[in-house]
Amino acid sequence: MNDVPPTSIAEIEAFARRHGLTTLTPEHLARMAELADKVAATARALPRMPSKEDEPAHGFRVPQS
């Protein structure tokens, strides 16, 4: 498995600026940095379909009401 370096505060600040999150407090940014690695690891663990044409229809089911 690849060792991914932890997300830095500078990366989170840049992310926040790119997405218009300019009013976040330093505490919010620190919490985002704490969670970023867990979110990335979870995303990497999601199964991917072999072809883009298969996603997401074959991976997700919509319950019938």
KEMI-270964 format. One record per residue (C-alpha): x, y, z. Coordinates in steps of 0.5 Angstrom, whole numbers, padded with zeros to 4 digits, always signed. Layout:
BEGIN
XYZ/...
# end
This chain:
BEGIN
+0000+0000+0000/+0002+0007-0002/+0004+0011+0004/+0000+0018+0003/+0003+0024+0007/-0002+0027+0012/-0006+0033+0009/-0003+0040+0012/-0006+0046+0014/-0004+0049+0008/-0007+0044+0003/-0014+0045+0007/-0013+0053+0007/-0012+0052-0001/-0018+0048-0001/-0022+0052+0003/-0020+0058-0002/-0022+0054-0008/-0029+0052-0006/-0031+0059-0003/-0030+0057+0004/-0027+0064+0006/-0031+0065+0013/-0028+0058+0016/-0025+0059+0023/-0018+0056+0024/-0021+0051+0029/-0026+0049+0023/-0020+0049+0018/-0016+0044+0023/-0022+0040+0024/-0022+0039+0016/-0015+0037+0016/-0016+0032+0022/-0022+0029+0018/-0019+0029+0011/-0014+0023+0011/-0020+0019+0014/-0024+0021+0008/-0019+0020+0003/-0018+0013+0006/-0025+0011+0006/-0026+0014-0001/-0020+0010-0004/-0023+0004-0001/-0030+0004-0005/-0030-0001-0010/-0030+0002-0017/-0033-0001-0023/-0028-0003-0029/-0031+0002-0034/-0034+0009-0033/-0040+0007-0037/-0042+0002-0031/-0042+0008-0026/-0046+0009-0021/-0052+0005-0024/-0049-0002-0022/-0046+0000-0016/-0052+0004-0012/-0059+0001-0012/-0065+0006-0011/-0070+0003-0006/-0077+0003-0009/-0082+0007-0005/
# end
